[in-house]
Amino acid sequence: MNSTLETLKMRLAEVVDLQRASALLSWEQQTYMPSGGAKARSEQLATLQGLAHRLFITDEIGDLINDLKNVSLQWNYDTDEASLLRLVERQYERERKIPSQLVSELASTTALAQEAWALARQNDDYSIFMPHLQRVIELTREQAECFAPYDNLYDPLLDKYEPGMKTSEVQMMFDGMKEEIIHLVHAINSRSDEVDNTILYGKFDIEQQREFGLRVAKQFGYDLNRGRLDETLHPFCTHFSIDDVRITTRFDSEFLPSALFGTMHEVGHALYEQGISPNLDRTGMDTGVSLGVHESQSRLWENLVGRSRPFWNHYFPQLQMFFPDAFSTVSQDEFYRAINRSEPSLIRVEADEVTYNLHIIIRFELELELLSGGLHLNDLPAAWVEKYKDYLGIGPNNYADGVLQDIHWSIGAIGYFATYTIGNLLSVQLFDCARKEIENLDADIAQGNFEALLHWLRENIHCHGSKFTPGELVKRITGNSMDAQPYLNYLRNKYSEIYKL
Ligand code: ZN
């Protein structure tokens, strides 16, 4: 191998190691760390992330990239080498613009803000979190300003999670979807008696829930020799290498869907990370290409597989055996309709497929206003309530179910929410492709056989890691760019059947 490339890879591996060690500390903070550990942990994260950043933006790495650019003209676009150079050059240019000191400060500020958020949420007291959020927003704005000039201050933030995506594109997409979704919500509301989901509330033993969730996870293809499941306030998936991909979930002993679909969702993320080609290990390409594409994988398994009729053909009899008191007299059709009940609600992570994207649009619009300075933090809770009433017809009467419900702002993840909707749209576009290319996909799923689907996802998406941009990847697979229409069609068809619209 080219020795310059070899040196570059060695340097990148060191940066990746530091980032992964930092991710491990974050995972531990959310799973097992006593809250008293927050201050020390914030310092450790600041040190590690600052160090990783300084190591990455060195002149040496810049010189290595430049030296390789001439040689790379002979490399085929699709090769690992050419892809690595494209990605590193892009990231290098981006990161060079941000001072390492700011990276460290954001890391320590958000580690503390996260604890404050958890406490504020527990006590339903926004004032505990507000000063932390103030600081997070100031630093985030400072970070975005490093990328001037831009069309919109929000562009660089969005670009971090969804490379290449512009705020104006998201705005246009959301404006196009909003009306149609609200129309569907109203149509469903007028027939709300069609579906009852009281069977999903009751007593559901947590050990039984865990066992059932793990059974499904393993059958989807999640390798537990290279993964594990823990419990957290806010479920997530994280990885420290291709061979160590962990998920968390949140059990509710009185409401089955939380952990059931939450686990399927995180497994979808984990399958992506576990499926990346080992050749990309420790290069920085060994992770999902964007949050939107990542979310397409979690939503595909959670909704397009997990909330489908074929899936429950296979699993409902098993679920009945796990929870005979709750389901022995319930029909499969009744259960299918219950888990797909659509109703305006306050909590995003528990929202159904129809209303979910309205929760995202609300957050996206609020973030834009916060960043532009048009919305003051004192007025944020009220603005939240107002938007919920506007779009969903209901509003929270406490902070925990309102402005404090998500962890994202506390961890500095501003510019992130839009990727959830991007993921929903892509999940349908990609699943439509898989369905065309895999013979009898529904019949496979109805037998609890996911091999062909996982294989298709591995070949077309997972194995590539971050080799291609999200736009390139979607184009390679679907022949098109991202499009909201297939998703809207899917919603309309599915819910017209369930609600007899
Ligand atoms: Zn997700």
Boltz pocket constraint, residues with backbone or C-beta under 6 A from the ligand:
constraints:
  - pocket:
      binder: B
      contacts: [[A, 265], [A, 269], [A, 294], [A, 295], [A, 298]]
      max_distance: 6.0
